Amino acid sequence: MPAKTAEGTTAIRGAVLTFTGDPFLEDPASCVRYESDAIVVMADGRVADFGPAGEVAGRLPAGIPVTRYADALISAGFVDAHVHYPQTEIIASYGKQLLDWLNDYTFPAELAFADTGHARRVAKFFLQECLRAGTTTSAVFCTVHPGSVDAFFEEADALGMRMLAGKVLMDRNAPEALRDTPQSGYDDSKAALLRWHGRGRLLYCVTPRFAATSTPAQLDAAGALWREHPGTYLQSHVAENRNEIAWVRELFPDRSAYLDVYDHHGALGPRAIYGHGIWLSESEWARCHETGTAIAHCPTSNTFLGSGLFKLHEARKASRSVRVALATDIGGGTRFSMLATMHEAYKIAQLNGQALTAAQAFYLATRGSAHALYLDDRIGSIARGMEADVVVLDLKSTPLIARRMAHCRDLAEALFVQMTLGDERAVRATYIAGRLAYDRDA
């Protein structure tokens, strides 16, 4: 276990990968920083120093031990931009597409979160799984119950994690016990927002589940609450499934498209992030670009529920590039591992006739998701002054990976092997604000 000085400084050494720009829009050679032997110094929750080991070692105060990670890659912690912690216990539920899946699995599971003790136990397990997967920040849906929000934030705060979350808003088309009203949803969300937003490293998301489960009055209230509190977030779902899109069209016949429903109610803009976006039109992509609205790409969920193939390269088109994050969407998604999520994103790109490079995939899981969340000034990269959320990947985590790595010709191939064959077993250590929060080998 890494040692600390009395002043709380931690130093780790190994190969480091980080990003200084966007490899979708720039030459990767200009925005990928790789140091084959570097030291990362962490103090007071931030990166205090970073650079080639020979240089940083000379700047280290006497007596600070350095923990060396051999056959490893140090990276900024992974950022999961769309996930449902209450669905942890229904992951891998068989054989339903989106709307049936919600009714048969999701809503029954969420009824149990009326019990705050249950919510706390699931939140604790969920966060430990995040750490085991190297995920240090997530944008999280709770349930309609205010206690589910308190339980989640209490557990995340105890770990010192940078987390975003909010109470789900639903006032129609859901079981009665899971419905609120426009006024109660506004009041409960505002109370949670005032209690938690900005406390420690926590951020609040106003969270209408999706347009079909909220009346126009509730969407108005959600948009108003978000605008009344600058710096907060808004999250929901859009254009995930064709049947869902048809249903939303019936419910909102005056709106031109699915995204226009949210636009009409003042729910687009910086720090708004929508899950999926598989079936967005060109005009909707342009509106996301114009407003700074982000989309969370959820590849394992999209294939598991048969929703469709997200057009990543269309979203990132240079002429009107949209902020895109990577996400697991547990429990429609099937893995906590962002390495496995990168793998599935690669496959979806292939089926769309595109090629997702390893640099682009690792960018999406770190700085790219942070950028989509307007947090890239704090998380997602390793640089002086950034929050010290770090994952250490074992580059030889299985016998097959070790054998394959022996034949890699360059960094790009090595990264591709890791995202294709790696999973939670590759996460050797996870640091939260400079503190060792998970050690695989302990």
C-alpha positions as CSV (number, residue, x, y, z in Angstrom):
1,M,0.0,0.0,0.0
2,P,1.4,3.4,-0.9
3,A,2.9,5.3,2.0
4,K,2.1,8.9,2.9
5,T,4.1,11.5,4.6
6,A,2.7,13.2,7.7
7,E,1.6,16.0,5.4
8,G,-0.5,13.6,3.3
9,T,1.5,13.6,0.1
10,T,1.3,10.5,-2.1
11,A,3.7,9.9,-5.0
12,I,3.3,7.1,-7.5
13,R,5.6,6.1,-10.4
14,G,5.0,4.3,-13.7
15,A,3.9,4.8,-17.3
16,V,1.3,7.6,-17.6
17,L,-1.3,8.3,-20.3
18,T,-3.3,11.6,-20.3
19,F,-4.9,13.9,-22.9
20,T,-4.3,17.6,-23.5
21,G,-6.9,17.9,-26.3
22,D,-9.5,16.0,-28.4
23,P,-8.2,13.2,-30.7
24,F,-11.5,13.3,-32.6
25,L,-10.8,16.8,-33.7
26,E,-7.0,17.1,-33.5
27,D,-3.9,15.0,-34.5
28,P,-3.5,12.5,-31.7
29,A,0.2,13.2,-31.7
30,S,-0.5,16.7,-30.5
31,C,-3.0,15.9,-27.8
32,V,-2.0,12.5,-26.3
33,R,0.7,12.8,-23.6
34,Y,2.5,9.5,-22.8
35,E,5.4,9.3,-20.4
36,S,7.0,5.8,-20.2
37,D,8.4,6.5,-16.7
38,A,6.7,9.3,-14.8
39,I,6.0,10.4,-11.2
40,V,2.6,11.7,-10.2
41,V,2.6,13.6,-6.9
42,M,-0.7,14.1,-5.1
43,A,-1.4,16.4,-2.2
44,D,-4.4,18.1,-0.7
45,G,-6.7,16.2,-3.1
46,R,-4.9,17.5,-6.3
47,V,-2.0,16.7,-8.6
48,A,0.8,18.6,-7.1
49,D,3.5,17.6,-9.7
50,F,3.7,15.4,-12.7
51,G,6.4,14.7,-15.3
52,P,9.2,12.4,-16.3
53,A,10.5,10.6,-13.2
54,G,14.0,11.9,-13.6
55,E,12.7,15.5,-13.4
56,V,10.1,15.1,-10.7
57,A,12.3,13.0,-8.4
58,G,14.7,16.0,-8.2
59,R,11.8,18.2,-7.0
60,L,10.4,15.8,-4.4
61,P,11.0,16.9,-0.8
62,A,13.2,14.6,1.2
63,G,11.5,11.7,2.9
64,I,8.5,11.3,0.5
65,P,8.3,7.7,-0.6
66,V,7.4,6.8,-4.2
67,T,5.2,3.7,-4.9
68,R,6.3,2.2,-8.2
69,Y,3.8,0.3,-10.4
70,A,5.6,-2.0,-12.9
71,D,3.9,-3.3,-16.0
72,A,1.1,-0.8,-15.4
73,L,-0.5,2.3,-16.9
74,I,-1.5,5.3,-14.8
75,S,-4.4,7.3,-16.1
76,A,-7.0,9.8,-14.9
77,G,-9.9,7.9,-13.3
78,F,-12.7,6.9,-15.6
79,V,-15.8,9.0,-15.9
80,D,-19.2,7.3,-16.4
81,A,-21.7,9.9,-17.6
82,H,-25.0,8.0,-17.3
83,V,-25.8,5.3,-14.8
84,H,-28.7,4.1,-12.6
85,Y,-27.5,3.0,-9.2
86,P,-30.9,1.5,-8.2
87,Q,-30.6,-0.9,-11.2
88,T,-27.5,-2.6,-9.8
89,E,-29.5,-5.6,-8.7
90,I,-31.4,-6.1,-12.0
91,I,-28.3,-6.0,-14.2
92,A,-28.5,-9.0,-16.7
93,S,-32.3,-9.3,-16.7
94,Y,-33.3,-11.3,-19.6
95,G,-34.8,-10.6,-23.0
96,K,-36.7,-7.3,-23.0
97,Q,-36.5,-4.1,-25.0
98,L,-36.6,-0.7,-23.4
99,L,-40.3,-0.1,-22.5
100,D,-41.0,-3.7,-21.4
101,W,-37.7,-3.7,-19.5
102,L,-38.7,-0.6,-17.5
103,N,-42.1,-2.0,-16.6
104,D,-41.0,-5.6,-15.8
105,Y,-37.7,-5.0,-14.1
106,T,-36.8,-1.3,-13.4
107,F,-40.0,0.0,-11.8
108,P,-40.4,-3.1,-9.5
109,A,-36.8,-2.8,-8.4
110,E,-37.1,0.9,-7.7
111,L,-40.1,0.5,-5.4
112,A,-37.7,-1.0,-2.8
113,F,-35.9,2.3,-2.5
114,A,-38.7,3.7,-0.4
115,D,-36.6,2.0,2.3
116,T,-33.6,4.2,2.9
117,G,-31.6,1.4,4.5
118,H,-32.0,-0.6,1.3
119,A,-30.9,2.5,-0.7
120,R,-27.8,2.9,1.4
121,R,-26.8,-0.7,1.1
122,V,-27.1,-0.6,-2.7
123,A,-25.4,2.7,-2.9
124,K,-22.4,1.4,-0.9
125,F,-22.1,-1.7,-3.1
126,F,-22.5,0.4,-6.3
127,L,-19.7,2.8,-5.3
128,Q,-17.4,-0.1,-4.4
129,E,-18.0,-1.6,-7.8
130,C,-17.2,1.8,-9.4
131,L,-13.9,1.9,-7.6
132,R,-13.1,-1.7,-8.6
133,A,-13.7,-0.7,-12.2
134,G,-11.5,2.4,-11.9
135,T,-14.5,4.7,-12.2
136,T,-14.0,7.8,-10.1
137,T,-16.9,10.0,-11.3
138,S,-20.4,9.1,-12.4
139,A,-23.6,11.0,-13.3
140,V,-26.2,8.9,-11.4
141,F,-30.0,8.5,-11.5
142,C,-31.5,7.8,-8.1
143,T,-35.2,7.0,-7.7
144,V,-38.3,9.1,-7.0
145,H,-37.7,8.7,-3.3
146,P,-35.8,11.7,-1.7
147,G,-34.1,9.2,0.7
148,S,-32.5,7.4,-2.3
149,V,-30.7,10.7,-3.0
150,D,-29.6,11.2,0.6
151,A,-28.3,7.6,0.8
152,F,-26.3,7.9,-2.4
153,F,-24.7,11.3,-1.6
154,E,-23.9,10.2,2.0
155,E,-22.0,7.2,0.8
156,A,-20.2,9.1,-2.0
157,D,-19.3,11.9,0.4
158,A,-17.8,9.5,2.9
159,L,-15.5,8.3,0.1
160,G,-14.7,11.8,-1.0
161,M,-15.8,11.1,-4.6
162,R,-16.7,13.6,-7.3
163,M,-20.3,12.5,-8.0
164,L,-23.3,13.9,-9.8
165,A,-26.8,12.6,-8.9
166,G,-30.4,13.6,-8.5
167,K,-33.9,12.5,-7.6
168,V,-35.9,11.0,-10.5
169,L,-39.0,13.0,-11.5
170,M,-42.0,11.0,-12.8
171,D,-45.6,12.2,-12.6
172,R,-47.2,9.8,-15.1
173,N,-46.9,6.5,-16.9
174,A,-45.3,4.8,-13.9
175,P,-46.6,2.8,-10.9
176,E,-48.5,5.1,-8.5
177,A,-45.9,4.5,-5.7
178,L,-43.2,5.8,-8.0
179,R,-45.0,9.0,-9.1
180,D,-44.6,12.5,-7.7
181,T,-46.3,15.7,-8.9
182,P,-44.9,18.7,-10.6
183,Q,-44.9,20.6,-7.3
184,S,-43.7,17.8,-5.0
185,G,-41.0,16.9,-7.5
186,Y,-39.8,20.5,-7.6
187,D,-39.9,20.9,-3.9
188,D,-38.1,17.6,-3.1
189,S,-35.5,18.2,-5.8
190,K,-34.9,21.7,-4.6
191,A,-34.4,20.5,-1.0
192,A,-31.9,17.9,-2.1
193,L,-30.1,20.4,-4.3
194,L,-29.8,22.9,-1.5
195,R,-28.6,20.1,0.9
196,W,-26.0,18.5,-1.4
197,H,-24.9,20.6,-4.3
198,G,-21.4,21.8,-3.7
199,R,-21.0,19.8,-0.5
200,G,-17.6,18.1,-0.6
201,R,-17.2,17.1,-4.2
202,L,-20.9,16.5,-4.9
203,L,-23.0,18.1,-7.7
204,Y,-26.8,18.0,-8.1
205,C,-28.6,16.9,-11.3
206,V,-32.2,17.8,-11.9
207,T,-33.4,14.4,-13.2
208,P,-36.7,13.9,-15.2
209,R,-36.5,10.2,-16.1
210,F,-37.6,10.8,-19.7
211,A,-40.3,12.8,-21.5
212,A,-42.8,10.0,-21.5
213,T,-42.9,9.8,-17.7
214,S,-43.3,13.6,-17.1
215,T,-46.2,15.9,-18.0
216,P,-45.4,19.2,-19.6
217,A,-46.0,20.8,-16.2
218,Q,-43.3,18.7,-14.6
219,L,-40.9,19.4,-17.4
220,D,-41.5,23.1,-17.0
221,A,-40.8,22.8,-13.3
222,A,-37.6,20.8,-13.9
223,G,-36.3,23.3,-16.4
224,A,-37.2,26.2,-14.1
225,L,-35.4,24.6,-11.1
226,W,-32.3,24.0,-13.2
227,R,-32.2,27.5,-14.5
228,E,-32.7,28.9,-11.0
229,H,-29.5,27.3,-9.7
230,P,-26.6,28.0,-12.1
231,G,-23.9,25.4,-11.9
232,T,-26.3,22.5,-11.3
233,Y,-26.9,19.8,-13.9
234,L,-29.9,18.3,-15.7
235,Q,-30.0,14.7,-17.0
236,S,-32.5,12.6,-18.8
237,H,-32.9,10.2,-21.8
238,V,-33.5,11.0,-25.5
239,A,-34.0,9.0,-28.7
240,E,-33.0,5.6,-27.3
241,N,-35.6,3.3,-28.8
242,R,-37.9,3.7,-31.9
243,N,-41.0,2.7,-29.9
244,E,-40.1,5.2,-27.2
245,I,-39.7,7.9,-29.9
246,A,-43.2,7.1,-31.3
247,W,-44.7,7.2,-27.8
248,V,-43.2,10.6,-27.1
249,R,-44.5,11.9,-30.4
250,E,-48.0,10.8,-29.4
251,L,-47.6,12.5,-26.0
252,F,-46.2,15.7,-27.3
253,P,-47.9,16.2,-30.8
254,D,-47.0,19.9,-30.9
255,R,-43.3,19.3,-30.7
256,S,-41.2,18.8,-33.9
257,A,-39.0,16.0,-32.5
258,Y,-38.0,14.3,-29.3
259,L,-35.2,16.7,-28.4
260,D,-37.6,19.6,-29.1
261,V,-39.7,18.5,-26.2
262,Y,-36.8,19.2,-23.8
263,D,-35.9,22.4,-25.7
264,H,-39.4,23.7,-25.4
265,H,-39.2,23.3,-21.6
266,G,-35.9,25.0,-21.2
267,A,-33.9,21.8,-20.6
268,L,-31.0,22.1,-23.1
269,G,-27.7,23.9,-22.6
270,P,-24.4,23.6,-20.8
271,R,-24.5,20.9,-18.1
272,A,-27.5,19.1,-19.6
273,I,-26.6,15.6,-20.5
274,Y,-28.9,13.1,-22.2
275,G,-28.4,9.3,-22.4
276,H,-28.3,7.5,-25.7
277,G,-29.3,9.8,-28.6
278,I,-29.2,6.9,-31.0
279,W,-31.9,8.1,-33.4
280,L,-31.3,11.9,-33.3
281,S,-31.7,13.7,-36.7
282,E,-29.2,16.1,-38.2
283,S,-31.3,19.1,-37.0
284,E,-31.2,17.7,-33.4
285,W,-27.5,17.2,-33.6
286,A,-27.1,20.8,-34.7
287,R,-29.3,21.9,-31.8
288,C,-27.1,20.0,-29.3
289,H,-24.1,21.7,-30.8
290,E,-25.7,25.2,-30.7
291,T,-26.8,24.8,-27.0
292,G,-23.8,22.9,-25.7
293,T,-26.0,20.0,-24.7
294,A,-24.1,16.7,-24.2
295,I,-25.0,13.1,-25.2
296,A,-23.9,10.0,-23.2
297,H,-23.1,7.0,-25.4
298,C,-24.1,3.8,-23.7
299,P,-22.9,1.0,-25.9
300,T,-23.5,-2.1,-23.7
301,S,-27.0,-1.0,-22.9
302,N,-27.8,-0.2,-26.5
303,T,-26.9,-3.6,-27.8
304,F,-28.3,-5.5,-24.8
305,L,-31.7,-3.9,-25.1
306,G,-31.6,-3.9,-28.9
307,S,-32.0,-0.2,-29.1
308,G,-29.7,0.6,-32.0
309,L,-26.3,1.7,-33.0
310,F,-25.2,5.1,-31.8
311,K,-23.5,7.1,-34.6
312,L,-20.5,8.4,-32.7
313,H,-18.6,9.8,-35.6
314,E,-21.7,11.6,-36.8
315,A,-22.1,13.2,-33.4
316,R,-18.5,14.3,-33.4
317,K,-18.5,15.7,-36.9
318,A,-16.0,18.6,-36.9
319,S,-18.4,21.1,-38.5
320,R,-20.8,21.0,-35.5
321,S,-19.2,18.7,-33.0
322,V,-21.4,17.6,-30.1
323,R,-20.0,16.9,-26.6
324,V,-20.2,13.1,-26.2
325,A,-19.4,11.1,-23.1
326,L,-19.1,7.4,-22.5
327,A,-21.4,5.6,-20.1
328,T,-22.3,2.2,-18.7
329,D,-26.0,2.8,-18.2
330,I,-26.2,0.1,-15.5
331,G,-28.5,-1.9,-15.3
332,G,-29.5,-1.9,-19.0
333,G,-25.8,-1.8,-19.5
334,T,-24.0,-5.0,-18.6
335,R,-20.6,-4.0,-17.2
336,F,-19.2,-1.5,-14.7
337,S,-15.9,-1.8,-16.6
338,M,-15.1,1.2,-18.8
339,L,-12.6,-0.9,-20.6
340,A,-15.4,-3.3,-21.6
341,T,-17.5,-0.3,-22.5
342,M,-14.8,1.1,-24.8
343,H,-14.7,-2.4,-26.4
344,E,-18.4,-2.3,-27.2
345,A,-18.2,1.3,-28.4
346,Y,-15.5,0.1,-30.9
347,K,-17.8,-2.7,-32.1
348,I,-20.7,-0.3,-32.6
349,A,-18.5,2.1,-34.6
350,Q,-17.4,-0.8,-36.8
351,L,-21.0,-1.8,-37.5
352,N,-21.6,1.9,-38.5
353,G,-18.6,1.6,-41.0
354,Q,-16.3,3.7,-38.8
355,A,-13.2,3.0,-36.8
356,L,-12.8,4.1,-33.2
357,T,-9.2,4.4,-32.3
358,A,-7.8,3.4,-28.9
359,A,-6.8,7.0,-28.3
360,Q,-10.4,8.2,-29.0
361,A,-11.8,5.5,-26.8
362,F,-9.6,6.3,-23.8
363,Y,-10.3,10.0,-24.4
364,L,-14.0,9.4,-24.2
365,A,-13.7,7.5,-20.9
366,T,-11.6,10.2,-19.3
367,R,-11.2,13.8,-20.5
368,G,-14.0,13.4,-23.1
369,S,-16.6,12.5,-20.6
370,A,-15.3,15.2,-18.3
371,H,-15.6,17.7,-21.1
372,A,-19.2,16.6,-21.8
373,L,-19.9,17.3,-18.1
374,Y,-18.1,20.7,-18.1
375,L,-15.7,19.3,-15.6
376,D,-12.6,19.0,-17.7
377,D,-11.0,21.8,-15.7
378,R,-11.1,19.6,-12.6
379,I,-11.1,15.9,-13.6
380,G,-10.3,13.7,-16.6
381,S,-6.7,14.5,-17.0
382,I,-3.4,14.2,-15.1
383,A,-1.9,17.7,-14.8
384,R,-0.8,20.0,-12.0
385,G,-3.8,21.4,-10.2
386,M,-6.3,18.8,-11.4
387,E,-8.2,16.8,-8.8
388,A,-6.2,13.7,-8.1
389,D,-8.6,10.9,-9.2
390,V,-6.4,8.3,-10.7
391,V,-6.6,4.7,-11.9
392,V,-3.7,2.3,-12.2
393,L,-4.2,-0.4,-14.9
394,D,-2.3,-3.7,-14.8
395,L,-1.1,-4.2,-18.4
396,K,-0.8,-8.0,-17.8
397,S,-3.9,-8.7,-15.8
398,T,-4.6,-12.1,-17.4
399,P,-2.3,-14.7,-19.0
400,L,-3.9,-14.0,-22.4
401,I,-3.3,-10.2,-22.1
402,A,0.2,-10.7,-20.9
403,R,1.0,-12.9,-23.9
404,R,-0.7,-10.5,-26.4
405,M,1.1,-7.5,-24.9
406,A,4.5,-9.2,-25.6
407,H,3.7,-8.7,-29.3
408,C,2.5,-5.1,-29.3
409,R,4.5,-2.8,-31.6
410,D,3.5,0.6,-30.2
411,L,1.4,2.4,-27.7
412,A,-1.7,2.5,-29.8
413,E,-1.7,-1.3,-30.2
414,A,-1.1,-1.8,-26.4
415,L,-4.1,0.5,-25.6
416,F,-6.2,-1.4,-28.1
417,V,-5.4,-4.7,-26.5
418,Q,-6.3,-3.3,-23.1
419,M,-9.7,-2.0,-24.2
420,T,-10.5,-5.2,-26.2
421,L,-9.4,-7.8,-23.6
422,G,-9.4,-5.9,-20.3
423,D,-12.0,-5.6,-17.6
424,E,-12.3,-5.0,-13.9
425,R,-9.4,-7.4,-13.3
426,A,-7.1,-4.9,-15.0
427,V,-7.7,-2.2,-12.3
428,R,-4.8,-2.5,-9.9
429,A,-5.5,0.6,-7.9
430,T,-7.9,3.5,-7.7
431,Y,-7.1,6.8,-6.1
432,I,-9.7,9.3,-5.0
433,A,-8.5,12.8,-4.3
434,G,-5.0,11.4,-3.9
435,R,-6.1,8.7,-1.4
436,L,-5.8,5.0,-2.2
437,A,-9.5,4.0,-2.2
438,Y,-9.1,0.6,-3.9
439,D,-6.2,-1.8,-4.0
440,R,-6.8,-5.0,-6.0
441,D,-3.9,-6.9,-4.4
442,A,-4.5,-5.8,-0.8
